[in-house]
Amino acid sequence: MRYINELSEGQQVKEIYLCKRIIPAQTKAGKTYWTVVLQDKSGTVDGKIWDPSSAGIGDFDVLDYIWIVGEVTVFNGMNQVNIRQVRKAGEGEYVPADYLPCSKRDIDEMYGELTALIESIQAPYMKKLLAHFFLEDAEFKKNFCFHSAAKSVHHGFVGGLLEHTLSVATICDFYAKHYGNLDRDLLLTAAICHDIGKITELSPYPENDYTDEGQLLGHIVIGAGMVRDAIRQIPEFPQVKANELIHCILAHHGELEFGSPKKPALAEAIALSFADNTDAKMETMKEALEASAVEGIEWQGFNRFVESNIRRTSPEEV
């Protein structure tokens, strides 16, 4: 199988991919065409069907595995596939595991690092809260490890939610060591719980799309509610610490215009919002540069998620 991250300009493609999305559109001349988002475990690429009514275009739908014939071209520095033929693939023609993008890190290893951070929490009520989700609830653990952290933008792959959460918690652990005024237990608990609402906000792979509840409420409100419900089962949990923890979760996007119901009012909430933004931006840059098709060109074009024209760092001179 030729994976999406192995495609290069001019290649002829005869492969099976997962159809992630179908987006009808029109050219300036009013002619209908489709953008078909193709996916395998290495990533996604836009496919273009310029004449959906042609004889070579068979019937297929979103989340079907489709066999395509086409050619790789480059547009705005990104690969795309001009599709000439397509049909729905039959069972036995593909292995589903080849089509789910996965974290490059080992899931069990990452979960072990996360549980080690949980074990390092000193406040018994905070540790009991984290144990409720991450150590005692097998279904939660399964969903948390399998989920992505986003539909797109960053960590949009199986294990992405775990990888992002571990990274944010690790950054927060550094902050707590570097800045002595921070409540480490509060900060790490907030970091580990900050995105748990994404289990409900996003459907699992291969769909990985917003649920109805996710569209209406969003992961911040959902996650804060999950934490509030769990705290109610821990009688010894101090009310003031409960409020501070939930505040950190509600404020972790930092600004109202970025989706936070509250702006950070605690030092720990500020630290969490910075850690979350740092990991999201660094992963966005990494994924954008990995997906870039033109290795010989330094400047890669405007990236709307970091709001800048980006380029690769020059190699060290020997």
Sine and cosine of phi, psi and omega as CSV:
sin_phi,cos_phi,sin_psi,cos_psi,sin_omega,cos_omega
0.00,0.00,0.65,-0.76,0.07,-1.00
-0.99,-0.15,0.93,-0.36,-0.05,-1.00
-0.97,0.24,0.36,-0.93,-0.08,-1.00
-0.87,0.49,-0.61,0.80,-0.01,-1.00
-0.96,0.28,-0.07,1.00,0.05,-1.00
-0.99,-0.17,-0.07,1.00,-0.04,-1.00
-0.95,0.31,0.56,-0.83,0.06,-1.00
-0.60,-0.80,0.35,-0.94,-0.11,-0.99
-0.83,0.56,0.71,-0.70,0.05,-1.00
1.00,-0.04,-0.21,0.98,-0.02,-1.00
-0.93,0.36,0.60,-0.80,0.16,-0.99
-1.00,0.00,0.74,-0.68,-0.12,-0.99
-0.89,-0.45,0.80,-0.61,0.17,-0.99
-0.72,-0.69,1.00,0.01,-0.13,-0.99
-0.57,-0.82,0.23,-0.97,0.13,-0.99
-0.97,-0.25,0.76,-0.65,0.07,-1.00
-0.74,-0.68,0.30,-0.95,0.11,-0.99
-0.99,0.12,0.75,-0.66,0.07,-1.00
-0.99,0.11,0.97,-0.25,-0.05,-1.00
-0.99,0.16,-0.67,0.75,-0.01,-1.00
-0.52,-0.86,0.43,-0.90,0.15,-0.99
-0.81,-0.59,0.86,-0.52,-0.07,-1.00
-0.85,-0.53,0.98,-0.21,0.07,-1.00
-0.94,0.33,0.58,-0.82,0.02,-1.00
-0.45,-0.89,0.05,-1.00,0.01,-1.00
-0.75,-0.66,0.60,-0.80,0.12,-0.99
-0.96,0.29,0.15,-0.99,0.04,-1.00
-0.88,0.48,-0.44,0.90,0.02,-1.00
-0.99,0.11,0.00,1.00,0.05,-1.00
1.00,0.03,0.18,0.98,0.00,-1.00
-1.00,0.03,0.73,-0.69,-0.04,-1.00
-0.97,0.24,0.69,-0.72,0.15,-0.99
-0.63,-0.78,0.25,-0.97,0.00,-1.00
-0.88,-0.48,0.66,-0.75,0.28,-0.96
-0.99,-0.16,0.86,-0.52,-0.01,-1.00
-0.92,-0.38,0.91,-0.42,0.01,-1.00
-0.99,0.16,0.91,-0.42,-0.01,-1.00
-0.99,-0.12,0.59,-0.81,-0.06,-1.00
-0.67,-0.74,0.62,-0.78,0.31,-0.95
-0.64,-0.77,-0.12,-0.99,-0.12,-0.99
-0.93,0.37,-0.22,0.97,0.01,-1.00
-1.00,-0.01,-0.19,0.98,0.00,-1.00
0.55,-0.83,-0.36,-0.93,-0.01,-1.00
-0.77,-0.64,0.34,-0.94,0.08,-1.00
-0.49,-0.87,0.56,-0.83,0.05,-1.00
-0.98,0.18,0.77,-0.64,0.18,-0.98
-0.97,-0.25,0.58,-0.81,0.01,-1.00
-0.89,-0.46,0.83,-0.56,0.15,-0.99
-0.95,-0.32,0.98,-0.20,-0.14,-0.99
-0.98,0.21,-0.36,0.93,0.03,-1.00
-0.69,-0.72,1.00,0.10,-0.07,-1.00
-0.88,0.48,-0.31,0.95,-0.04,-1.00
-1.00,-0.03,0.01,1.00,-0.05,-1.00
-0.94,0.33,0.34,-0.94,-0.12,-0.99
-0.89,0.45,-0.47,0.88,-0.07,-1.00
-0.99,0.15,-0.08,1.00,-0.06,-1.00
-0.99,-0.16,0.97,-0.26,0.01,-1.00
-1.00,0.10,0.04,-1.00,0.00,-1.00
-0.98,0.20,0.72,-0.70,0.10,-1.00
-0.35,-0.94,0.22,-0.98,-0.06,-1.00
-0.65,-0.76,0.12,-0.99,0.06,-1.00
-0.87,0.50,0.67,-0.74,-0.02,-1.00
0.96,0.29,0.17,0.98,0.20,-0.98
-0.99,0.14,0.49,-0.87,0.19,-0.98
-1.00,0.03,0.82,-0.57,-0.13,-0.99
-0.82,-0.57,0.65,-0.76,0.09,-1.00
-1.00,-0.03,0.82,-0.58,-0.06,-1.00
-0.84,-0.54,0.44,-0.90,0.20,-0.98
-0.82,-0.57,0.80,-0.60,-0.03,-1.00
-0.20,-0.98,-0.18,-0.98,-0.02,-1.00
-0.72,-0.70,0.65,-0.76,0.00,-1.00
-0.99,0.13,0.79,-0.61,0.12,-0.99
-0.82,-0.57,0.12,-0.99,0.03,-1.00
-0.85,-0.53,0.76,-0.65,0.04,-1.00
-0.71,-0.71,0.82,-0.57,-0.05,-1.00
0.80,0.61,0.65,0.76,0.07,-1.00
0.98,0.22,0.09,1.00,-0.04,-1.00
-0.85,-0.53,0.61,-0.79,0.09,-1.00
-0.90,0.44,0.55,-0.83,0.27,-0.96
-0.56,-0.83,0.34,-0.94,-0.05,-1.00
-0.89,-0.45,0.87,-0.49,0.13,-0.99
-0.99,0.13,0.93,-0.36,-0.15,-0.99
-1.00,-0.04,0.82,-0.57,0.03,-1.00
-0.98,-0.19,-0.54,0.84,0.01,-1.00
-0.69,-0.72,0.54,-0.84,0.05,-1.00
-0.40,-0.92,0.59,-0.81,0.12,-0.99
-0.50,-0.87,0.38,-0.93,0.07,-1.00
-0.95,0.31,0.76,-0.65,0.00,-1.00
-0.98,0.20,0.53,-0.85,0.02,-1.00
-1.00,-0.02,0.37,-0.93,0.06,-1.00
-0.86,0.51,0.65,-0.76,-0.05,-1.00
1.00,-0.10,-0.23,0.97,0.04,-1.00
-1.00,0.03,-0.18,0.98,-0.10,-1.00
-0.55,-0.84,0.36,-0.93,0.08,-1.00
-0.93,-0.38,0.92,-0.38,-0.11,-0.99
-0.79,0.61,-0.56,0.83,-0.02,-1.00
-0.88,0.47,-0.38,0.93,0.01,-1.00
-0.96,0.30,-0.14,0.99,-0.16,-0.99
-0.90,-0.44,0.10,0.99,0.04,-1.00
-0.96,-0.29,0.91,-0.42,0.04,-1.00
-0.90,0.44,0.74,-0.68,-0.10,-1.00
-0.80,-0.60,0.43,-0.90,0.11,-0.99
-0.86,0.51,0.61,-0.80,0.06,-1.00
-0.96,0.27,-0.23,0.97,0.00,-1.00
-1.00,-0.05,0.42,-0.91,0.02,-1.00
-0.95,0.30,0.79,-0.61,-0.07,-1.00
-0.89,0.46,-0.73,0.68,-0.03,-1.00
-0.89,0.45,-0.62,0.79,0.02,-1.00
-0.90,0.44,-0.70,0.71,0.01,-1.00
-0.90,0.44,-0.66,0.75,-0.01,-1.00
-0.91,0.41,-0.56,0.83,0.08,-1.00
-0.89,0.45,-0.65,0.76,0.04,-1.00
-0.92,0.40,-0.61,0.79,0.01,-1.00
-0.92,0.39,-0.69,0.73,0.00,-1.00
-0.92,0.39,-0.49,0.87,0.08,-1.00
-0.91,0.42,-0.63,0.78,0.07,-1.00
-0.91,0.42,-0.64,0.77,0.04,-1.00
-0.88,0.47,-0.69,0.72,0.00,-1.00
-0.90,0.44,-0.39,0.92,-0.02,-1.00
-0.99,0.16,-0.16,0.99,0.02,-1.00
-0.93,0.37,0.73,-0.68,-0.07,-1.00
-1.00,-0.01,-0.65,0.76,-0.05,-1.00
-0.92,0.40,0.87,-0.49,-0.10,-1.00
-0.88,0.48,-0.57,0.82,-0.02,-1.00
-0.95,0.33,-0.58,0.82,0.07,-1.00
-0.92,0.39,-0.69,0.72,0.01,-1.00
-0.90,0.44,-0.62,0.78,0.02,-1.00
-0.91,0.42,-0.62,0.78,0.05,-1.00
-0.88,0.47,-0.74,0.67,-0.01,-1.00
-0.91,0.41,-0.62,0.78,0.03,-1.00
-0.89,0.45,-0.57,0.82,0.02,-1.00
-0.82,0.57,-0.68,0.73,-0.01,-1.00
-1.00,0.07,-0.81,0.59,-0.29,-0.96
-1.00,-0.05,-0.32,0.95,-0.06,-1.00
-0.91,-0.42,-0.47,0.89,-0.13,-0.99
-0.96,-0.29,-0.34,0.94,-0.09,-1.00
-0.97,-0.26,0.99,-0.14,-0.07,-1.00
-0.90,0.44,-0.60,0.80,0.00,-1.00
-0.92,0.38,-0.66,0.75,0.06,-1.00
-0.88,0.48,-0.72,0.69,0.00,-1.00
-0.86,0.51,-0.71,0.71,0.00,-1.00
-0.86,0.51,-0.74,0.67,-0.01,-1.00
-0.92,0.40,-0.66,0.75,-0.03,-1.00
-0.89,0.46,-0.66,0.75,-0.03,-1.00
-0.95,0.31,-0.49,0.87,-0.07,-1.00
-1.00,0.05,-0.41,0.91,-0.14,-0.99
-0.96,0.27,0.44,-0.90,0.17,-0.98
-1.00,0.07,0.18,-0.98,0.06,-1.00
-0.99,-0.11,-0.13,0.99,-0.05,-1.00
-0.26,-0.97,0.39,-0.92,0.13,-0.99
-0.93,0.36,-0.60,0.80,0.07,-1.00
-0.49,-0.87,-0.41,-0.91,0.07,-1.00
0.95,0.32,-0.96,0.29,-0.03,-1.00
-0.51,-0.86,0.56,-0.83,0.04,-1.00
0.81,0.58,0.61,0.79,0.01,-1.00
-1.00,0.05,0.88,0.47,-0.04,-1.00
-0.45,-0.90,0.28,-0.96,0.05,-1.00
-0.86,0.52,0.79,-0.61,-0.07,-1.00
1.00,0.03,-0.03,1.00,-0.05,-1.00
-0.92,0.40,-0.60,0.80,0.01,-1.00
-0.91,0.41,-0.67,0.74,0.05,-1.00
-0.90,0.43,-0.72,0.69,-0.03,-1.00
-0.88,0.47,-0.70,0.71,0.01,-1.00
-0.91,0.42,-0.70,0.71,-0.02,-1.00
-0.88,0.47,-0.70,0.72,0.03,-1.00
-0.88,0.47,-0.67,0.75,0.00,-1.00
-0.90,0.43,-0.72,0.69,0.02,-1.00
-0.89,0.46,-0.68,0.73,0.01,-1.00
-0.90,0.43,-0.61,0.80,0.02,-1.00
-0.92,0.40,-0.66,0.75,0.07,-1.00
-0.89,0.47,-0.69,0.73,0.01,-1.00
-0.91,0.43,-0.57,0.82,0.06,-1.00
-0.89,0.46,-0.64,0.77,0.08,-1.00
-0.89,0.45,-0.72,0.70,0.03,-1.00
-0.82,0.57,-0.70,0.71,-0.05,-1.00
-0.89,0.45,-0.56,0.83,0.04,-1.00
-0.97,0.25,-0.56,0.83,-0.08,-1.00
-0.99,0.14,-0.58,0.81,-0.03,-1.00
-0.92,-0.38,0.97,-0.26,-0.14,-0.99
-0.92,0.38,-0.25,0.97,-0.03,-1.00
-0.99,0.12,-0.10,0.99,-0.06,-1.00
-0.99,0.11,0.63,-0.77,0.11,-0.99
-0.99,0.15,0.98,-0.21,-0.10,-1.00
-0.88,0.48,-0.69,0.72,-0.03,-1.00
-0.87,0.49,-0.70,0.71,0.01,-1.00
-0.90,0.44,-0.73,0.69,-0.07,-1.00
-0.91,0.42,-0.73,0.68,-0.02,-1.00
-0.93,0.38,-0.62,0.78,0.04,-1.00
-0.89,0.46,-0.68,0.73,0.04,-1.00
-0.89,0.45,-0.67,0.75,-0.01,-1.00
-0.89,0.45,-0.68,0.73,-0.04,-1.00
-0.94,0.34,-0.50,0.86,-0.04,-1.00
-0.99,-0.11,-0.11,0.99,-0.26,-0.97
-0.88,0.48,-0.50,0.87,-0.07,-1.00
-0.89,-0.45,0.29,0.96,-0.06,-1.00
-0.90,0.44,-0.39,0.92,0.04,-1.00
-0.90,0.43,-0.27,0.96,0.01,-1.00
-0.93,0.37,-0.34,0.94,0.08,-1.00
-0.87,0.49,-0.56,0.83,0.02,-1.00
-1.00,-0.09,-0.54,0.84,-0.04,-1.00
-0.90,0.43,-0.61,0.79,-0.04,-1.00
-0.92,-0.40,0.62,-0.78,0.11,-0.99
-0.97,0.23,0.42,-0.91,0.00,-1.00
-0.95,0.32,0.25,-0.97,0.08,-1.00
-0.90,0.43,0.51,-0.86,0.20,0.98
-1.00,0.06,-0.12,0.99,-0.05,-1.00
-0.93,0.38,-0.82,0.57,0.03,-1.00
0.73,0.68,0.84,0.54,-0.02,-1.00
-0.74,-0.68,0.23,-0.97,-0.04,-1.00
-0.93,0.37,0.73,-0.68,0.10,-0.99
-0.99,0.17,0.17,-0.99,0.05,-1.00
-0.88,0.48,-0.70,0.72,0.03,-1.00
-0.90,0.44,-0.62,0.79,0.03,-1.00
-0.90,0.45,-0.65,0.76,0.02,-1.00
-0.92,0.40,-0.64,0.77,-0.09,-1.00
-0.98,0.22,-0.61,0.79,-0.13,-0.99
-0.92,-0.38,-0.65,0.76,-0.06,-1.00
1.00,0.08,0.40,-0.92,-0.14,-0.99
-0.93,0.36,-0.43,0.90,-0.03,-1.00
-0.92,0.39,-0.76,0.65,0.01,-1.00
-0.92,0.39,-0.67,0.74,0.02,-1.00
-0.87,0.49,-0.74,0.67,-0.02,-1.00
-0.90,0.44,-0.66,0.75,0.04,-1.00
-0.87,0.49,-0.63,0.78,0.04,-1.00
-0.92,0.40,-0.63,0.77,0.04,-1.00
-0.88,0.47,-0.68,0.73,0.01,-1.00
-0.92,0.39,-0.67,0.74,0.02,-1.00
-0.87,0.50,-0.69,0.72,0.00,-1.00
-0.89,0.45,-0.65,0.76,0.00,-1.00
-0.93,0.37,-0.62,0.78,0.00,-1.00
-0.88,0.47,-0.57,0.82,0.00,-1.00
-0.89,0.46,-0.33,0.94,0.02,-1.00
-1.00,-0.01,0.03,1.00,-0.02,-1.00
-0.87,-0.49,1.00,-0.01,-0.13,-0.99
-0.84,0.54,-0.52,0.85,-0.08,-1.00
-1.00,0.10,0.07,1.00,-0.03,-1.00
-0.96,0.28,0.89,-0.46,-0.03,-1.00
-0.89,0.46,0.71,-0.71,-0.05,-1.00
-0.88,0.47,-0.62,0.78,-0.02,-1.00
-0.91,0.42,-0.62,0.78,0.03,-1.00
-0.95,0.31,-0.54,0.84,0.08,-1.00
-0.88,0.47,-0.71,0.71,0.01,-1.00
-0.91,0.43,-0.65,0.76,0.00,-1.00
-0.91,0.41,-0.66,0.76,0.00,-1.00
-0.90,0.44,-0.74,0.67,-0.01,-1.00
-0.91,0.41,-0.57,0.82,0.09,-1.00
-0.86,0.50,-0.71,0.71,0.00,-1.00
-0.86,0.52,-0.66,0.75,0.02,-1.00
-0.92,0.39,-0.71,0.70,-0.01,-1.00
-0.90,0.43,-0.45,0.89,-0.09,-1.00
-0.98,-0.22,0.15,0.99,-0.21,-0.98
-0.96,0.28,-0.17,0.98,0.14,-0.99
-1.00,0.04,-0.06,1.00,0.20,-0.98
1.00,0.09,-0.67,0.75,-0.08,-1.00
-0.75,-0.66,0.50,-0.86,0.01,-1.00
-0.87,0.50,-0.64,0.77,-0.04,-1.00
-0.94,0.34,-0.23,0.97,0.06,-1.00
-0.99,-0.12,0.13,0.99,0.11,-0.99
0.97,-0.25,-0.02,1.00,0.03,-1.00
-0.98,0.22,0.80,-0.60,0.08,-1.00
-0.90,0.43,-0.42,0.91,0.03,-1.00
-0.73,-0.68,0.52,-0.85,0.16,-0.99
-1.00,0.08,0.50,-0.86,-0.04,-1.00
-0.86,0.51,0.77,-0.64,0.04,-1.00
-0.89,-0.45,-0.12,0.99,0.02,-1.00
-0.89,-0.45,0.46,-0.89,0.05,-1.00
-0.86,0.51,-0.62,0.78,0.00,-1.00
-0.91,0.41,-0.58,0.81,0.03,-1.00
-0.92,0.38,-0.62,0.78,0.07,-1.00
-0.90,0.43,-0.72,0.69,-0.01,-1.00
-0.86,0.50,-0.69,0.73,0.00,-1.00
-0.90,0.44,-0.68,0.74,-0.01,-1.00
-0.90,0.43,-0.61,0.80,0.04,-1.00
-0.92,0.38,-0.69,0.73,0.00,-1.00
-0.89,0.45,-0.69,0.73,0.01,-1.00
-0.89,0.46,-0.71,0.70,-0.01,-1.00
-0.92,0.39,-0.63,0.77,0.02,-1.00
-0.87,0.49,-0.76,0.65,-0.04,-1.00
-0.92,0.39,-0.63,0.78,0.01,-1.00
-0.90,0.44,-0.70,0.71,-0.04,-1.00
-0.93,0.36,-0.66,0.75,-0.01,-1.00
-0.91,0.40,-0.65,0.76,0.04,-1.00
-0.93,0.37,-0.61,0.80,0.05,-1.00
-0.87,0.49,-0.71,0.71,0.03,-1.00
-0.90,0.44,-0.69,0.73,-0.02,-1.00
-0.88,0.48,-0.72,0.69,-0.02,-1.00
-0.92,0.39,-0.62,0.79,0.00,-1.00
-0.90,0.43,-0.67,0.74,-0.02,-1.00
-0.96,0.30,-0.57,0.82,0.05,-1.00
-0.92,0.39,-0.54,0.84,-0.04,-1.00
-0.99,0.10,-0.20,0.98,-0.05,-1.00
-0.91,0.42,0.69,-0.72,-0.11,-0.99
-1.00,0.00,-0.36,0.93,-0.17,-0.99
-0.96,-0.27,1.00,-0.07,-0.07,-1.00
-0.94,0.35,-0.54,0.84,-0.09,-1.00
-0.98,0.18,-0.13,0.99,-0.02,-1.00
-0.96,-0.28,0.82,-0.58,-0.04,-1.00
-0.93,0.37,-0.80,0.60,-0.03,-1.00
-0.98,0.22,0.80,-0.61,-0.13,-0.99
-0.99,-0.17,-0.09,1.00,-0.01,-1.00
0.98,-0.21,0.09,-1.00,-0.07,-1.00
-0.96,0.28,0.75,-0.66,0.08,-1.00
-0.94,-0.35,0.88,-0.48,-0.13,-0.99
-0.95,0.31,-0.34,0.94,-0.03,-1.00
-0.98,0.18,-0.51,0.86,0.09,-1.00
-0.97,-0.25,-0.03,1.00,0.09,-1.00
0.82,0.57,0.74,0.67,-0.01,-1.00
-0.37,-0.93,0.47,-0.88,0.20,-0.98
-0.97,0.26,0.85,-0.53,-0.14,-0.99
-0.94,-0.34,0.40,-0.92,0.10,-1.00
-0.54,-0.84,0.28,-0.96,0.04,-1.00
-0.96,0.26,0.51,-0.86,0.13,-0.99
-0.95,0.33,0.68,-0.73,-0.02,-1.00
-0.93,0.38,0.56,-0.83,0.01,-1.00
-0.94,0.35,0.38,-0.92,0.05,-1.00
-0.92,0.38,0.68,-0.74,0.06,-1.00
-0.99,0.15,0.72,-0.69,-0.04,-1.00
-1.00,-0.08,0.00,0.00,0.00,0.00
